[in-house]
Amino acid sequence: MTWLLVLISFVWIIAYFSVPLISWSIATAVLLFIFTLTSSLPGLALLLLWALVAAVLIALNVTSIRRSLISDRLLEIFRRI
């Protein structure tokens, strides 16, 4: 429950200050690292969590990947509206 409050506070503060995407990514990795050190989750669950976070961060930070996976599809939906 504490980690949920930390995560919500983290997202709220970073969004409020309009932090650039690369800073979001670094802060997310640091938060996940601290979570890994203090968590009682099994190793496999942590590995899967790291893999998921890495995939999302790569998809968001690499412009060509973000454009093809996210932006183009959202633009198509927006144009139909």
Helices and strands as residue ranges (DSSP letters): H 2-16, H 21-38, H 43-61, H 63-66, I 67-71, H 72-80
